[in-house]
Amino acid sequence: MENIYLVAAIWVGLALLASLISIRLGISVALIEITVGILAGNLFDVPEPEWVAFLAGVGAVALTFLAGVDIDTEVLRNKLAETLLIGSLSFLIPFLGAAAWAYWISGWDTNAALIAGIALSTTSVAVVYAVMVETGLNRSEIGKVILAACFVTDLGTVAALGLIFAGFGVEMLVFIAATAAVLVVLPRFTRWFFRRYGERVSEPELKYLLLMLFGLGALASLAGSEAVLPAYLAGLVLADTFQSREELAKRMRTLTFTFLTPFYFIRAGLFVSFGALVAGFWAILVFFFVKVAAKFIGVMPVTLFYGYSFRNSMYTTLLMSTGLTFGTISALYGLDNGLITQQQYSVLVTVVIATAVIPTLIAQRFFLPFEEIKKLRAAKEERE
């Protein structure tokens, strides 16, 4: 019989270890959690019961929701063309580049090449948001543009997977209609609920938000989609509501980053096998560079066109090169449906997780937009 408290102690211990290493090295805790997951998964037999997978999934949903909440709708309106262009090219160029390389150079069949293109076209909202929160850049103009562009990219990924392989049935149409209806009434109902029941010790606001996210997630699952998509949209439509409730957003961030996201990022690291890394080393290396190069081709010229400094352009491009959630989901879909082999799956997942760590680490270490950070600190000092 499983000792549930022992399993919990192991996972929370890994999360604490990651936090301590992150503080010591000055590196984003999300990246350290992934690295700890890689090492622990390969060196030890880390237990992974269903409830761990569930908490990891909730962590991804909560992170994505918070990323949507932190979008400044005014900035989004003013920079809509910029956001759409960065996000769409961030999907399209890597999708075409990775698929072409897999088919013409690596000799993968058509379906496997398309899965490779989809899996390597993604940008991880969860990773980007997690690393931005630590520096406060999620509140900056460049941060809000990047987060919005991330969503556009992932929307392209999900649409490609659905149109090429999954198809849009009645369930998907019902999901789209139901989600649209919920999003229309959600802001007004949420404001009323917060006024009527907010600021209580029992935290009805957080319970309400979790119920809303789980309900939308259930609709997405019934339609064969992913819960993170409606979560981001819900966060986006509630962004203005949260502008006047910063304390509530802070409490939800505390819950998410303390208890949920460590399960998500550590579990992501467990997907990387040293054996698969050795067996497919050259394929992994090549696909990694194909994805990152394609992201640079798609994103960097656009950012320079819109007047970004070289540092800010590099930072934006590197963060748009990250992948995790939808990359692993797409690869797993291909494996489950016989579209790719186990070896191809291992290559793709390893590349996806490598892009979650390496570009982000380089961006945080060498290309942090210090001018944006100074502006945020100055604004904070003025408020105080």
C-alpha positions as a LaTeX table, in Angstrom:
\begin{tabular}{lrrr}
\hline
Residue & $x$ (\AA) & $y$ (\AA) & $z$ (\AA) \\
\hline
Met1 & 0.00 & 0.00 & 0.00 \\
Glu2 & 1.30 & 3.44 & $-0.93$ \\
Asn3 & 2.47 & 5.62 & 1.97 \\
Ile4 & 0.92 & 8.87 & 0.78 \\
Tyr5 & 2.71 & 11.01 & 3.36 \\
Leu6 & 6.08 & 9.57 & 2.39 \\
Val7 & 5.39 & 10.36 & $-1.27$ \\
Ala8 & 4.31 & 13.89 & $-0.33$ \\
Ala9 & 7.44 & 14.34 & 1.79 \\
Ile10 & 9.66 & 13.26 & $-1.12$ \\
Trp11 & 8.04 & 15.69 & $-3.56$ \\
Val12 & 7.93 & 18.62 & $-1.15$ \\
Gly13 & 11.53 & 17.86 & $-0.17$ \\
Leu14 & 12.55 & 18.08 & $-3.83$ \\
Ala15 & 10.65 & 21.37 & $-4.11$ \\
Leu16 & 12.42 & 22.78 & $-1.04$ \\
Leu17 & 15.79 & 21.63 & $-2.37$ \\
Ala18 & 15.08 & 23.40 & $-5.66$ \\
Ser19 & 14.16 & 26.61 & $-3.81$ \\
Leu20 & 17.38 & 26.57 & $-1.78$ \\
Ile21 & 19.52 & 25.95 & $-4.88$ \\
Ser22 & 17.65 & 28.70 & $-6.74$ \\
Ile23 & 18.33 & 31.20 & $-3.94$ \\
Arg24 & 21.98 & 30.16 & $-3.77$ \\
Leu25 & 22.61 & 30.38 & $-7.54$ \\
Gly26 & 20.27 & 33.25 & $-8.35$ \\
Ile27 & 18.54 & 31.22 & $-11.08$ \\
Ser28 & 14.78 & 30.99 & $-11.59$ \\
Val29 & 13.28 & 28.34 & $-9.33$ \\
Ala30 & 11.20 & 26.92 & $-12.21$ \\
Leu31 & 14.38 & 26.01 & $-14.11$ \\
Ile32 & 15.97 & 24.48 & $-11.00$ \\
Glu33 & 12.80 & 22.45 & $-10.34$ \\
Ile34 & 12.96 & 20.99 & $-13.85$ \\
Thr35 & 16.66 & 20.20 & $-13.37$ \\
Val36 & 16.01 & 18.59 & $-9.97$ \\
Gly37 & 13.27 & 16.50 & $-11.61$ \\
Ile38 & 15.68 & 15.34 & $-14.33$ \\
Leu39 & 18.36 & 14.31 & $-11.83$ \\
Ala40 & 15.96 & 12.73 & $-9.34$ \\
Gly41 & 14.10 & 10.82 & $-12.05$ \\
Asn42 & 17.29 & 9.32 & $-13.45$ \\
Leu43 & 19.14 & 8.66 & $-10.19$ \\
Phe44 & 16.27 & 7.49 & $-8.00$ \\
Asp45 & 12.91 & 5.75 & $-8.27$ \\
Val46 & 10.70 & 8.78 & $-7.63$ \\
Pro47 & 7.08 & 7.70 & $-6.95$ \\
Glu48 & 4.53 & 9.36 & $-9.21$ \\
Pro49 & 0.96 & 8.45 & $-8.20$ \\
Glu50 & $-2.09$ & 9.89 & $-9.96$ \\
Trp51 & $-2.59$ & 12.66 & $-7.41$ \\
Val52 & 0.87 & 14.03 & $-8.23$ \\
Ala53 & $-0.06$ & 14.21 & $-11.92$ \\
Phe54 & $-3.32$ & 15.93 & $-10.92$ \\
Leu55 & $-1.56$ & 18.56 & $-8.78$ \\
Ala56 & 0.93 & 19.12 & $-11.61$ \\
Gly57 & $-1.95$ & 19.67 & $-14.03$ \\
Val58 & $-3.66$ & 22.09 & $-11.64$ \\
Gly59 & $-0.35$ & 23.93 & $-11.30$ \\
Ala60 & $-0.16$ & 24.42 & $-15.07$ \\
Val61 & $-3.78$ & 25.64 & $-15.17$ \\
Ala62 & $-3.31$ & 28.06 & $-12.25$ \\
Leu63 & $-0.07$ & 29.44 & $-13.70$ \\
Thr64 & $-1.71$ & 30.00 & $-17.08$ \\
Phe65 & $-4.70$ & 31.71 & $-15.44$ \\
Leu66 & $-2.40$ & 34.05 & $-13.49$ \\
Ala67 & $-0.51$ & 34.83 & $-16.70$ \\
Gly68 & $-3.81$ & 35.92 & $-18.25$ \\
Val69 & $-4.71$ & 37.98 & $-15.18$ \\
Asp70 & $-1.42$ & 39.88 & $-15.44$ \\
Ile71 & $-2.12$ & 41.00 & $-19.01$ \\
Asp72 & $-2.77$ & 44.74 & $-19.17$ \\
Thr73 & $-5.74$ & 44.97 & $-21.54$ \\
Glu74 & $-4.85$ & 48.56 & $-22.46$ \\
Val75 & $-1.32$ & 47.52 & $-23.45$ \\
Leu76 & $-2.78$ & 44.59 & $-25.37$ \\
Arg77 & $-5.14$ & 46.87 & $-27.31$ \\
Asn78 & $-2.37$ & 49.36 & $-28.08$ \\
Lys79 & 0.05 & 46.64 & $-29.19$ \\
Leu80 & $-2.37$ & 44.18 & $-30.75$ \\
Ala81 & $-0.66$ & 44.05 & $-34.16$ \\
Glu82 & 2.77 & 43.61 & $-32.55$ \\
Thr83 & 1.51 & 40.84 & $-30.27$ \\
Leu84 & $-0.28$ & 38.96 & $-33.04$ \\
Leu85 & 2.70 & 39.21 & $-35.39$ \\
Ile86 & 5.23 & 37.99 & $-32.81$ \\
Gly87 & 2.95 & 35.19 & $-31.63$ \\
Ser88 & 1.89 & 33.95 & $-35.06$ \\
Leu89 & 5.41 & 33.94 & $-36.54$ \\
Ser90 & 6.70 & 32.32 & $-33.34$ \\
Phe91 & 4.37 & 29.42 & $-34.19$ \\
Leu92 & 4.51 & 29.33 & $-37.99$ \\
Ile93 & 8.27 & 29.46 & $-38.69$ \\
Pro94 & 9.27 & 26.76 & $-36.14$ \\
Phe95 & 6.33 & 24.58 & $-37.22$ \\
Leu96 & 7.39 & 24.68 & $-40.86$ \\
Gly97 & 11.11 & 24.48 & $-40.06$ \\
Ala98 & 10.93 & 21.53 & $-37.67$ \\
Ala99 & 8.47 & 19.62 & $-39.86$ \\
Ala100 & 10.62 & 20.19 & $-42.96$ \\
Trp101 & 13.80 & 19.10 & $-41.17$ \\
Ala102 & 12.14 & 15.99 & $-39.74$ \\
Tyr103 & 10.73 & 14.99 & $-43.14$ \\
Trp104 & 13.47 & 15.95 & $-45.60$ \\
Ile105 & 16.63 & 15.56 & $-43.50$ \\
Ser106 & 15.82 & 13.12 & $-40.68$ \\
Gly107 & 13.67 & 10.87 & $-42.87$ \\
Trp108 & 10.59 & 10.82 & $-40.62$ \\
Asp109 & 7.29 & 10.01 & $-42.31$ \\
Thr110 & 4.69 & 12.73 & $-42.93$ \\
Asn111 & 2.68 & 12.26 & $-39.72$ \\
Ala112 & 5.79 & 12.09 & $-37.53$ \\
Ala113 & 7.22 & 15.20 & $-39.19$ \\
Leu114 & 3.98 & 17.12 & $-38.61$ \\
Ile115 & 3.95 & 16.08 & $-34.94$ \\
Ala116 & 7.56 & 17.27 & $-34.67$ \\
Gly117 & 6.59 & 20.61 & $-36.19$ \\
Ile118 & 3.65 & 21.03 & $-33.81$ \\
Ala119 & 5.58 & 19.94 & $-30.70$ \\
Leu120 & 8.51 & 22.25 & $-31.44$ \\
Ser121 & 6.43 & 25.28 & $-32.41$ \\
Thr122 & 5.21 & 25.95 & $-28.87$ \\
Thr123 & 6.09 & 28.62 & $-26.33$ \\
Ser124 & 5.47 & 27.83 & $-22.68$ \\
Val125 & 3.26 & 30.42 & $-20.98$ \\
Ala126 & 3.86 & 28.60 & $-17.68$ \\
Val127 & 7.67 & 28.81 & $-17.86$ \\
Val128 & 7.71 & 32.38 & $-19.14$ \\
Tyr129 & 5.28 & 33.59 & $-16.49$ \\
Ala130 & 7.07 & 31.76 & $-13.67$ \\
Val131 & 10.45 & 33.32 & $-14.47$ \\
Met132 & 8.95 & 36.77 & $-15.02$ \\
Val133 & 7.19 & 36.85 & $-11.66$ \\
Glu134 & 10.54 & 36.49 & $-9.89$ \\
Thr135 & 11.87 & 39.68 & $-11.50$ \\
Gly136 & 8.55 & 41.53 & $-11.60$ \\
Leu137 & 8.68 & 41.76 & $-15.39$ \\
Asn138 & 5.19 & 40.32 & $-15.63$ \\
Arg139 & 4.03 & 43.85 & $-14.70$ \\
Ser140 & 6.17 & 45.56 & $-17.36$ \\
Glu141 & 5.05 & 46.48 & $-20.87$ \\
Ile142 & 7.50 & 44.08 & $-22.53$ \\
Gly143 & 6.42 & 41.31 & $-20.16$ \\
Lys144 & 2.75 & 41.78 & $-20.99$ \\
Val145 & 3.48 & 41.70 & $-24.73$ \\
Ile146 & 5.53 & 38.50 & $-24.37$ \\
Leu147 & 2.84 & 36.77 & $-22.30$ \\
Ala148 & 0.13 & 37.70 & $-24.79$ \\
Ala149 & 2.31 & 36.56 & $-27.72$ \\
Cys150 & 2.93 & 33.25 & $-25.92$ \\
Phe151 & $-0.80$ & 32.61 & $-25.92$ \\
Val152 & $-1.11$ & 33.41 & $-29.64$ \\
Thr153 & 1.68 & 30.90 & $-30.35$ \\
Asp154 & 0.08 & 28.15 & $-28.29$ \\
Leu155 & $-3.31$ & 28.84 & $-29.85$ \\
Gly156 & $-1.69$ & 28.15 & $-33.22$ \\
Thr157 & $-0.22$ & 24.91 & $-31.87$ \\
Val158 & $-3.57$ & 23.68 & $-30.54$ \\
Ala159 & $-5.36$ & 24.68 & $-33.75$ \\
Ala160 & $-2.78$ & 22.84 & $-35.86$ \\
Leu161 & $-3.07$ & 19.68 & $-33.78$ \\
Gly162 & $-6.86$ & 19.84 & $-33.97$ \\
Leu163 & $-7.13$ & 20.62 & $-37.68$ \\
Ile164 & $-4.45$ & 18.19 & $-38.89$ \\
Phe165 & $-5.08$ & 15.22 & $-36.61$ \\
Ala166 & $-7.84$ & 15.47 & $-34.02$ \\
Gly167 & $-10.53$ & 17.18 & $-36.06$ \\
Phe168 & $-13.32$ & 19.41 & $-34.72$ \\
Gly169 & $-16.36$ & 17.39 & $-33.77$ \\
Val170 & $-19.62$ & 18.31 & $-32.06$ \\
Glu171 & $-17.93$ & 18.19 & $-28.64$ \\
Met172 & $-15.39$ & 20.82 & $-29.70$ \\
Leu173 & $-18.09$ & 23.10 & $-31.09$ \\
Val174 & $-20.08$ & 22.77 & $-27.85$ \\
Phe175 & $-16.93$ & 23.54 & $-25.86$ \\
Ile176 & $-16.19$ & 26.66 & $-27.90$ \\
Ala177 & $-19.78$ & 27.92 & $-27.58$ \\
Ala178 & $-20.01$ & 27.16 & $-23.85$ \\
Thr179 & $-16.63$ & 28.75 & $-23.12$ \\
Ala180 & $-17.56$ & 31.88 & $-25.08$ \\
Ala181 & $-20.83$ & 32.17 & $-23.14$ \\
Val182 & $-19.04$ & 31.77 & $-19.80$ \\
Leu183 & $-16.39$ & 34.34 & $-20.70$ \\
Val184 & $-19.06$ & 36.91 & $-21.59$ \\
Val185 & $-20.79$ & 36.76 & $-18.19$ \\
Leu186 & $-17.71$ & 35.98 & $-16.09$ \\
Pro187 & $-16.38$ & 39.53 & $-15.42$ \\
Arg188 & $-19.67$ & 40.97 & $-14.20$ \\
Phe189 & $-20.61$ & 37.91 & $-12.13$ \\
Thr190 & $-17.12$ & 37.74 & $-10.61$ \\
Arg191 & $-17.21$ & 41.40 & $-9.55$ \\
Trp192 & $-20.60$ & 40.83 & $-7.91$ \\
Phe193 & $-19.39$ & 37.68 & $-6.14$ \\
Phe194 & $-16.25$ & 39.39 & $-4.84$ \\
Arg195 & $-18.25$ & 42.37 & $-3.51$ \\
Arg196 & $-20.82$ & 40.12 & $-1.85$ \\
Tyr197 & $-18.60$ & 37.38 & $-0.40$ \\
Gly198 & $-15.03$ & 38.68 & $-0.54$ \\
Glu199 & $-12.52$ & 39.41 & 2.22 \\
Arg200 & $-13.51$ & 36.49 & 4.47 \\
Val201 & $-11.24$ & 34.16 & 6.43 \\
Ser202 & $-12.60$ & 31.15 & 4.54 \\
Glu203 & $-11.26$ & 32.61 & 1.24 \\
Pro204 & $-14.43$ & 32.20 & $-0.86$ \\
Glu205 & $-12.75$ & 34.13 & $-3.71$ \\
Leu206 & $-10.04$ & 31.50 & $-4.15$ \\
Lys207 & $-12.57$ & 28.67 & $-3.96$ \\
Tyr208 & $-14.71$ & 30.43 & $-6.56$ \\
Leu209 & $-11.74$ & 30.84 & $-8.89$ \\
Leu210 & $-10.72$ & 27.18 & $-8.50$ \\
Leu211 & $-14.31$ & 26.08 & $-9.19$ \\
Met212 & $-14.37$ & 28.22 & $-12.32$ \\
Leu213 & $-11.03$ & 26.81 & $-13.54$ \\
Phe214 & $-12.03$ & 23.21 & $-12.83$ \\
Gly215 & $-15.39$ & 23.72 & $-14.56$ \\
Leu216 & $-13.79$ & 25.16 & $-17.69$ \\
Gly217 & $-11.17$ & 22.41 & $-17.54$ \\
Ala218 & $-13.92$ & 19.79 & $-17.44$ \\
Leu219 & $-15.50$ & 21.28 & $-20.58$ \\
Ala220 & $-12.12$ & 21.28 & $-22.31$ \\
Ser221 & $-11.46$ & 17.64 & $-21.38$ \\
Leu222 & $-14.87$ & 16.56 & $-22.68$ \\
Ala223 & $-14.01$ & 18.20 & $-26.01$ \\
Gly224 & $-10.56$ & 16.62 & $-26.15$ \\
Ser225 & $-8.83$ & 19.95 & $-25.61$ \\
Glu226 & $-6.61$ & 21.17 & $-22.75$ \\
Ala227 & $-7.66$ & 22.98 & $-19.57$ \\
Val228 & $-4.91$ & 25.60 & $-19.88$ \\
Leu229 & $-6.58$ & 27.23 & $-22.91$ \\
Pro230 & $-9.83$ & 28.38 & $-21.24$ \\
Ala231 & $-7.82$ & 29.16 & $-18.08$ \\
Tyr232 & $-5.76$ & 31.74 & $-19.97$ \\
Leu233 & $-8.86$ & 33.26 & $-21.57$ \\
Ala234 & $-10.59$ & 33.43 & $-18.18$ \\
Gly235 & $-7.57$ & 35.21 & $-16.72$ \\
Leu236 & $-7.58$ & 37.63 & $-19.64$ \\
Val237 & $-11.25$ & 38.63 & $-19.23$ \\
Leu238 & $-10.76$ & 39.00 & $-15.45$ \\
Ala239 & $-7.57$ & 41.08 & $-15.78$ \\
Asp240 & $-9.38$ & 44.39 & $-15.17$ \\
Thr241 & $-11.20$ & 42.91 & $-12.17$ \\
Phe242 & $-7.91$ & 41.91 & $-10.59$ \\
Gln243 & $-6.34$ & 45.35 & $-11.15$ \\
Ser244 & $-8.13$ & 46.60 & $-8.04$ \\
Arg245 & $-7.58$ & 43.35 & $-6.11$ \\
Glu246 & $-3.82$ & 42.96 & $-6.07$ \\
Glu247 & $-3.96$ & 41.32 & $-2.64$ \\
Leu248 & $-6.17$ & 38.53 & $-4.00$ \\
Ala249 & $-3.79$ & 37.95 & $-6.93$ \\
Lys250 & $-0.91$ & 37.82 & $-4.44$ \\
Arg251 & $-2.70$ & 35.17 & $-2.35$ \\
Met252 & $-3.37$ & 33.05 & $-5.43$ \\
Arg253 & 0.26 & 33.37 & $-6.53$ \\
Thr254 & 1.35 & 32.23 & $-3.07$ \\
Leu255 & $-0.89$ & 29.15 & $-3.27$ \\
Thr256 & 0.25 & 28.37 & $-6.82$ \\
Phe257 & 4.00 & 28.85 & $-6.42$ \\
Thr258 & 4.19 & 27.22 & $-2.99$ \\
Phe259 & 2.08 & 24.14 & $-3.50$ \\
Leu260 & 1.22 & 23.55 & $-7.16$ \\
Thr261 & 3.94 & 24.60 & $-9.60$ \\
Pro262 & 6.74 & 22.56 & $-7.95$ \\
Phe263 & 4.79 & 19.41 & $-8.83$ \\
Tyr264 & 4.38 & 20.64 & $-12.41$ \\
Phe265 & 8.01 & 21.58 & $-13.08$ \\
Ile266 & 9.62 & 18.69 & $-11.16$ \\
Arg267 & 7.33 & 16.21 & $-12.92$ \\
Ala268 & 8.30 & 17.73 & $-16.28$ \\
Gly269 & 11.91 & 16.86 & $-15.50$ \\
Leu270 & 10.98 & 13.23 & $-14.92$ \\
Phe271 & 10.21 & 12.86 & $-18.64$ \\
Val272 & 13.90 & 13.21 & $-19.53$ \\
Ser273 & 15.78 & 9.92 & $-19.64$ \\
Phe274 & 19.58 & 9.87 & $-19.68$ \\
Gly275 & 19.35 & 6.69 & $-21.77$ \\
Ala276 & 17.20 & 8.41 & $-24.39$ \\
Leu277 & 19.51 & 11.41 & $-24.25$ \\
Val278 & 22.53 & 9.26 & $-25.10$ \\
Ala279 & 20.73 & 7.18 & $-27.74$ \\
Gly280 & 19.33 & 10.18 & $-29.58$ \\
Phe281 & 21.95 & 12.78 & $-28.71$ \\
Trp282 & 22.61 & 14.10 & $-32.22$ \\
Ala283 & 18.92 & 14.15 & $-33.15$ \\
Ile284 & 18.13 & 16.03 & $-29.93$ \\
Leu285 & 20.92 & 18.52 & $-30.54$ \\
Val286 & 19.89 & 19.18 & $-34.13$ \\
Phe287 & 16.16 & 19.57 & $-33.38$ \\
Phe288 & 17.00 & 21.90 & $-30.48$ \\
Phe289 & 18.98 & 24.19 & $-32.78$ \\
Val290 & 16.32 & 23.95 & $-35.51$ \\
Lys291 & 13.63 & 25.13 & $-33.10$ \\
Val292 & 15.67 & 27.95 & $-31.57$ \\
Ala293 & 16.97 & 29.13 & $-34.96$ \\
Ala294 & 13.43 & 29.17 & $-36.34$ \\
Lys295 & 12.23 & 31.19 & $-33.34$ \\
Phe296 & 15.00 & 33.72 & $-33.96$ \\
Ile297 & 14.08 & 33.95 & $-37.65$ \\
Gly298 & 10.41 & 34.47 & $-36.80$ \\
Val299 & 10.56 & 36.69 & $-33.71$ \\
Met300 & 13.74 & 38.78 & $-33.68$ \\
Pro301 & 13.16 & 40.77 & $-36.91$ \\
Val302 & 9.66 & 41.71 & $-35.71$ \\
Thr303 & 10.90 & 42.97 & $-32.34$ \\
Leu304 & 13.64 & 45.03 & $-34.00$ \\
Phe305 & 11.09 & 46.43 & $-36.45$ \\
Tyr306 & 8.97 & 47.61 & $-33.50$ \\
Gly307 & 11.94 & 49.44 & $-31.98$ \\
Tyr308 & 13.12 & 46.99 & $-29.32$ \\
Ser309 & 16.71 & 47.43 & $-28.15$ \\
Phe310 & 19.05 & 44.54 & $-28.96$ \\
Arg311 & 18.92 & 43.37 & $-25.32$ \\
Asn312 & 15.12 & 43.46 & $-25.18$ \\
Ser313 & 14.89 & 41.78 & $-28.58$ \\
Met314 & 17.18 & 38.95 & $-27.45$ \\
Tyr315 & 15.24 & 38.56 & $-24.20$ \\
Thr316 & 11.91 & 38.39 & $-26.02$ \\
Thr317 & 13.18 & 35.95 & $-28.64$ \\
Leu318 & 14.80 & 33.63 & $-26.10$ \\
Leu319 & 11.67 & 33.49 & $-23.95$ \\
Met320 & 9.53 & 32.83 & $-27.02$ \\
Ser321 & 11.89 & 29.88 & $-27.70$ \\
Thr322 & 10.83 & 28.06 & $-24.54$ \\
Gly323 & 8.52 & 25.07 & $-24.60$ \\
Leu324 & 6.91 & 22.68 & $-22.16$ \\
Thr325 & 3.18 & 22.10 & $-21.71$ \\
Phe326 & 1.84 & 21.92 & $-25.27$ \\
Gly327 & 5.09 & 20.49 & $-26.61$ \\
Thr328 & 4.88 & 17.43 & $-24.36$ \\
Ile329 & 1.11 & 17.17 & $-24.91$ \\
Ser330 & 1.58 & 17.15 & $-28.70$ \\
Ala331 & 4.36 & 14.56 & $-28.55$ \\
Leu332 & 2.29 & 12.34 & $-26.25$ \\
Tyr333 & $-0.69$ & 12.64 & $-28.61$ \\
Gly334 & 1.53 & 11.44 & $-31.45$ \\
Leu335 & 2.79 & 8.48 & $-29.42$ \\
Asp336 & $-0.66$ & 7.45 & $-28.17$ \\
Asn337 & $-2.08$ & 7.49 & $-31.70$ \\
Gly338 & 0.81 & 5.65 & $-33.34$ \\
Leu339 & 1.98 & 8.69 & $-35.28$ \\
Ile340 & 5.52 & 8.61 & $-33.85$ \\
Thr341 & 7.71 & 5.88 & $-32.37$ \\
Gln342 & 8.89 & 5.66 & $-28.77$ \\
Gln343 & 12.37 & 6.84 & $-29.81$ \\
Gln344 & 10.94 & 9.81 & $-31.71$ \\
Tyr345 & 8.81 & 10.65 & $-28.68$ \\
Ser346 & 11.87 & 10.59 & $-26.41$ \\
Val347 & 13.74 & 12.89 & $-28.79$ \\
Leu348 & 10.88 & 15.40 & $-29.00$ \\
Val349 & 10.16 & 15.49 & $-25.25$ \\
Thr350 & 13.85 & 15.91 & $-24.43$ \\
Val351 & 14.13 & 18.78 & $-26.92$ \\
Val352 & 10.98 & 20.41 & $-25.52$ \\
Ile353 & 12.28 & 20.28 & $-21.95$ \\
Ala354 & 15.73 & 21.47 & $-23.04$ \\
Thr355 & 14.08 & 24.52 & $-24.59$ \\
Ala356 & 12.31 & 25.18 & $-21.29$ \\
Val357 & 15.67 & 25.43 & $-19.53$ \\
Ile358 & 18.48 & 26.59 & $-21.85$ \\
Pro359 & 16.98 & 29.65 & $-23.64$ \\
Thr360 & 15.37 & 30.84 & $-20.40$ \\
Leu361 & 18.62 & 30.50 & $-18.47$ \\
Ile362 & 20.52 & 32.48 & $-21.13$ \\
Ala363 & 17.80 & 35.17 & $-21.19$ \\
Gln364 & 17.78 & 35.57 & $-17.41$ \\
Arg365 & 21.56 & 35.52 & $-17.09$ \\
Phe366 & 22.66 & 37.71 & $-19.99$ \\
Phe367 & 19.73 & 39.66 & $-21.46$ \\
Leu368 & 17.52 & 40.82 & $-18.59$ \\
Pro369 & 15.90 & 44.13 & $-19.61$ \\
Phe370 & 17.34 & 46.19 & $-16.75$ \\
Glu371 & 15.75 & 49.43 & $-17.97$ \\
Glu372 & 12.30 & 47.87 & $-17.60$ \\
Ile373 & 13.19 & 46.59 & $-14.13$ \\
Lys374 & 14.43 & 50.06 & $-13.09$ \\
Lys375 & 11.14 & 51.61 & $-14.27$ \\
Leu376 & 9.17 & 49.09 & $-12.22$ \\
Arg377 & 11.24 & 49.77 & $-9.11$ \\
Ala378 & 10.91 & 53.54 & $-9.55$ \\
Ala379 & 7.14 & 53.24 & $-9.92$ \\
Lys380 & 6.98 & 51.08 & $-6.79$ \\
Glu381 & 9.01 & 53.62 & $-4.79$ \\
Glu382 & 6.69 & 56.42 & $-5.92$ \\
Arg383 & 3.63 & 54.47 & $-4.73$ \\
Glu384 & 5.26 & 53.87 & $-1.36$ \\
\hline
\end{tabular}
